[in-house]
Amino acid sequence: MAPEQVEGGNSEPATDLYALGCTLHEMLTGELVFSAPTSFSVMTKQINETPPPLRSLRPDAPAELERLILDLLEKKPHDRPSGAHAVYQRLLPHVADLGQLHGALHPSGTLSPARLYAAVLAKIPDNPTPAPSPTPDDPDMAIFRHHLATAFMSPEWREVIRNTDQGEPATSSLLRSLAVQDLPVPIRNVELGGRRQDATLAWPDHKVAVLLTGERITEDEAFSRAGWDARPAGDWTPEELAGRIAA
C-alpha cells in the first residue's frame, strides 16, 4: 500500500505509480522494499522510512533506474512522476537485448494467443476518424497496425521486413499487416524453371508471391507458367494475400 492508502484510504493514479515502484524494486533485487513481522509494521515503514536505494542491493543497476524507482516511491503523491507516460519514457531506454518470448512471439507460423489478440487490435484505429466505419485505407489504422505488427512479429518476420523497408515501402506496409497473423514467413528468392527469381517474396508451398519490381507479370512468364499467383505488392490487399497463404 502507498502511504496515502495507509493513512487515509485514498487512491489516485499516483498510487499505482507507487505500486509500480515496489514491483520494479522487487523484480530487480528479489527483496521487498519494506519487510517486517506484521502487516502493521510494514505499513508503518511505508509511511515513515526511506526505501533502500536500488544500487545498495543491486550495484550493477543503472543510476537512472535507481533514481526512477526512488521517485516512484516518494511518500507524497505529488512528488512522484507526473504520470504513467512519463514513467514509460524513463523506462524505455533500459529496454534492450531482450530474449525471445517463447510461446507468444516465437516460433513464427504457430498458433499464438498474442498474435491472435494483435490481429484483432490491428483493426482498431489508433486515432479514430469521424467516419462510422474506418476503411482499410484509414491512415490512423495503418499507423496502429504498423506498431502492432512490429511489436508482435517474430524475428524471422522482422528480418524480412527490415530488408524491404528501404526500397519497397508498399511491400513493407503489406507485410506489416500480415505479421500479426499466424502465417509462414516468405522466402526472398525462389527458383522456377531453372532460373532464380530474385525480385520476389514467395510462399512456395502455396504458390503465392509478391513481386518487388512493381512490374506486372504476363501469361508467358515463369510464375504464370508454373501456376503461381504472383503480383506486385500494390495489387494485393492484406486480407487477400493472407487468405491465399492460409488456404
C-alpha positions as CSV (number, residue, x, y, z in Angstrom):
1,M,0.0,0.0,0.0
2,A,1.1,3.5,-0.8
3,P,1.4,5.9,2.2
4,E,-1.8,7.8,1.3
5,Q,-3.7,4.5,1.3
6,V,-2.4,3.5,4.7
7,E,-3.1,6.9,6.2
8,G,-6.4,7.9,4.6
9,G,-7.7,5.2,2.4
10,N,-7.1,7.5,-0.6
11,S,-6.3,6.1,-4.1
12,E,-5.3,8.1,-7.2
13,P,-3.2,7.5,-10.3
14,A,0.0,8.3,-8.4
15,T,-0.9,5.4,-6.0
16,D,-0.5,3.0,-8.9
17,L,2.9,4.5,-9.6
18,Y,4.0,3.8,-6.0
19,A,2.9,0.2,-6.5
20,L,4.9,0.0,-9.7
21,G,8.0,1.3,-7.9
22,C,7.5,-1.5,-5.3
23,T,7.2,-4.1,-8.1
24,L,10.2,-2.9,-10.0
25,H,12.3,-2.9,-6.8
26,E,11.3,-6.4,-6.0
27,M,11.9,-7.6,-9.6
28,L,15.4,-6.2,-9.7
29,T,16.5,-7.1,-6.2
30,G,14.4,-10.1,-5.2
31,E,13.5,-8.4,-2.0
32,L,10.5,-6.4,-0.7
33,V,11.0,-2.7,-0.3
34,F,10.0,-3.0,3.3
35,S,9.6,-6.1,5.4
36,A,8.6,-6.7,9.0
37,P,7.0,-9.4,11.2
38,T,3.5,-7.9,11.0
39,S,1.4,-6.0,8.4
40,F,1.1,-3.1,10.8
41,S,4.9,-2.8,11.0
42,V,5.2,-2.9,7.2
43,M,2.6,-0.1,6.8
44,T,4.4,2.0,9.4
45,K,7.6,1.7,7.4
46,Q,5.8,2.6,4.2
47,I,4.8,5.9,5.9
48,N,7.9,6.7,7.8
49,E,11.0,5.0,6.4
50,T,13.1,5.8,3.4
51,P,13.3,2.9,0.9
52,P,16.8,1.4,0.3
53,P,18.4,2.7,-2.9
54,L,18.3,0.1,-5.7
55,R,22.0,0.1,-6.1
56,S,22.7,-0.7,-2.5
57,L,21.2,-4.1,-3.3
58,R,22.0,-4.3,-7.0
59,P,25.2,-2.4,-7.7
60,D,25.1,-3.1,-11.4
61,A,21.8,-1.3,-11.9
62,P,21.9,2.0,-13.9
63,A,21.8,5.2,-11.8
64,E,18.9,6.5,-13.8
65,L,16.8,3.4,-13.0
66,E,17.6,3.8,-9.3
67,R,16.5,7.4,-9.4
68,L,13.3,6.5,-11.2
69,I,12.4,3.9,-8.6
70,L,13.1,6.3,-5.7
71,D,10.9,8.9,-7.4
72,L,8.1,6.3,-7.7
73,L,8.4,5.5,-4.0
74,E,8.1,9.1,-2.8
75,K,5.9,9.4,0.2
76,K,3.7,12.3,-1.2
77,P,1.8,11.6,-4.4
78,H,2.6,15.0,-6.0
79,D,6.4,14.2,-5.6
80,R,6.1,11.1,-7.8
81,P,6.4,11.3,-11.6
82,S,3.6,13.2,-13.4
83,G,2.0,10.1,-14.9
84,A,2.4,6.7,-16.5
85,H,3.6,8.1,-19.8
86,A,6.5,9.9,-18.0
87,V,7.5,6.7,-16.3
88,Y,7.3,4.9,-19.7
89,Q,9.6,7.4,-21.3
90,R,12.1,6.9,-18.5
91,L,12.0,3.1,-18.6
92,L,12.2,2.8,-22.4
93,P,16.0,3.5,-22.6
94,H,16.5,0.4,-20.4
95,V,14.7,-1.9,-22.7
96,A,17.5,-3.6,-24.6
97,D,18.9,-7.0,-25.6
98,L,15.5,-8.8,-25.0
99,G,15.4,-12.5,-25.5
100,Q,12.7,-14.5,-27.2
101,L,9.2,-14.5,-25.6
102,H,8.6,-18.2,-26.3
103,G,5.0,-19.2,-26.8
104,A,3.9,-15.7,-27.8
105,L,6.3,-14.4,-30.4
106,H,8.3,-17.4,-31.5
107,P,8.3,-19.6,-33.5
108,S,6.6,-18.0,-36.4
109,G,3.7,-19.9,-38.1
110,T,2.5,-21.4,-34.9
111,L,-0.8,-20.5,-33.2
112,S,-0.2,-17.8,-30.7
113,P,-2.6,-16.0,-28.3
114,A,-0.6,-12.8,-28.5
115,R,-0.7,-12.8,-32.3
116,L,-4.4,-13.6,-32.4
117,Y,-5.0,-10.7,-30.0
118,A,-2.9,-8.4,-32.0
119,A,-4.8,-9.3,-35.2
120,V,-8.0,-8.1,-33.5
121,L,-6.4,-4.9,-32.1
122,A,-5.0,-4.1,-35.5
123,K,-8.5,-3.5,-36.8
124,I,-8.9,-0.6,-34.3
125,P,-7.8,2.9,-35.4
126,D,-5.1,4.5,-33.3
127,N,-6.8,7.9,-33.7
128,P,-10.4,7.2,-34.9
129,T,-11.8,9.3,-37.7
130,P,-15.4,10.6,-37.5
131,A,-16.4,8.0,-40.1
132,P,-18.7,5.4,-38.7
133,S,-16.6,2.5,-40.0
134,P,-12.9,3.1,-40.9
135,T,-11.8,1.7,-44.2
136,P,-8.6,-0.4,-44.7
137,D,-7.0,2.7,-46.1
138,D,-7.6,4.8,-43.0
139,P,-4.1,6.3,-42.2
140,D,-4.7,6.1,-38.5
141,M,-5.5,2.4,-38.8
142,A,-2.3,1.9,-40.9
143,I,-0.2,3.6,-38.2
144,F,-1.6,1.5,-35.4
145,R,-1.3,-1.7,-37.5
146,H,2.4,-0.8,-38.2
147,H,3.2,-0.5,-34.5
148,L,1.3,-3.7,-33.5
149,A,3.0,-5.7,-36.2
150,T,6.4,-4.5,-35.1
151,A,5.6,-5.5,-31.5
152,F,4.2,-8.9,-32.2
153,M,6.1,-10.2,-35.2
154,S,8.7,-12.9,-34.9
155,P,12.4,-12.3,-35.5
156,E,12.0,-14.0,-38.9
157,W,9.2,-11.6,-40.0
158,R,11.2,-8.7,-38.6
159,E,14.2,-9.6,-40.8
160,V,12.1,-9.9,-43.9
161,I,10.5,-6.5,-43.3
162,R,13.9,-4.9,-42.4
163,N,15.1,-6.0,-45.9
164,T,12.1,-4.4,-47.7
165,D,11.9,-1.2,-45.6
166,Q,14.4,0.8,-47.6
167,G,13.3,0.4,-51.2
168,E,9.9,-1.3,-51.1
169,P,7.6,0.8,-48.9
170,A,4.4,-0.7,-50.4
171,T,5.7,-4.3,-49.8
172,S,6.8,-3.4,-46.3
173,S,3.4,-2.0,-45.5
174,L,1.7,-5.1,-46.8
175,L,4.0,-7.4,-44.8
176,R,3.4,-5.5,-41.6
177,S,-0.3,-6.1,-42.0
178,L,0.5,-9.9,-42.3
179,A,2.9,-10.0,-39.4
180,V,0.3,-10.1,-36.6
181,Q,-1.2,-13.2,-38.1
182,D,0.0,-16.8,-37.8
183,L,1.4,-17.1,-41.3
184,P,4.6,-18.6,-42.5
185,V,7.5,-16.2,-43.3
186,P,8.2,-15.7,-47.0
187,I,11.5,-16.6,-48.6
188,R,13.3,-13.8,-50.5
189,N,14.1,-15.8,-53.7
190,V,12.7,-18.8,-55.5
191,E,13.8,-20.9,-58.4
192,L,11.4,-21.6,-61.3
193,G,12.3,-23.5,-64.4
194,G,16.0,-23.5,-63.5
195,R,16.1,-19.7,-63.1
196,R,16.4,-17.8,-59.9
197,Q,13.7,-15.2,-59.3
198,D,15.4,-12.6,-57.2
199,A,12.8,-9.9,-57.0
200,T,10.2,-11.8,-55.2
201,L,8.9,-12.7,-51.7
202,A,7.5,-16.2,-52.1
203,W,5.5,-18.8,-50.3
204,P,6.5,-21.8,-52.4
205,D,4.2,-24.3,-50.6
206,H,1.2,-22.2,-51.6
207,K,2.5,-20.9,-55.0
208,V,2.0,-17.3,-53.9
209,A,4.5,-14.5,-54.4
210,V,4.8,-10.7,-54.1
211,L,6.8,-9.2,-56.9
212,L,9.2,-6.5,-55.7
213,T,9.9,-4.9,-59.0
214,G,6.4,-3.3,-59.4
215,E,6.1,-4.8,-62.9
216,R,3.0,-6.7,-63.8
217,I,3.6,-10.3,-65.0
218,T,2.2,-11.7,-68.3
219,E,0.9,-15.1,-69.1
220,D,4.1,-16.3,-70.7
221,E,6.3,-15.6,-67.7
222,A,7.7,-18.2,-65.3
223,F,5.2,-17.7,-62.5
224,S,2.2,-17.9,-64.7
225,R,3.5,-21.0,-66.5
226,A,4.1,-22.7,-63.1
227,G,0.6,-21.9,-61.9
228,W,1.6,-19.3,-59.3
229,D,-0.4,-16.3,-58.1
230,A,2.3,-13.7,-58.3
231,R,1.6,-10.0,-58.3
232,P,3.2,-6.6,-57.4
233,A,2.6,-5.5,-53.8
234,G,0.2,-2.8,-54.8
235,D,-2.1,-5.4,-56.4
236,W,-2.5,-7.4,-53.2
237,T,-4.7,-6.5,-50.2
238,P,-3.6,-7.8,-46.8
239,E,-6.8,-9.8,-46.5
240,E,-6.5,-11.4,-49.9
241,L,-2.8,-12.3,-49.5
242,A,-3.4,-13.7,-46.1
243,G,-6.3,-15.8,-47.4
244,R,-4.2,-17.2,-50.2
245,I,-1.3,-18.1,-47.9
246,A,-3.6,-19.7,-45.4
247,A,-5.6,-21.6,-48.0
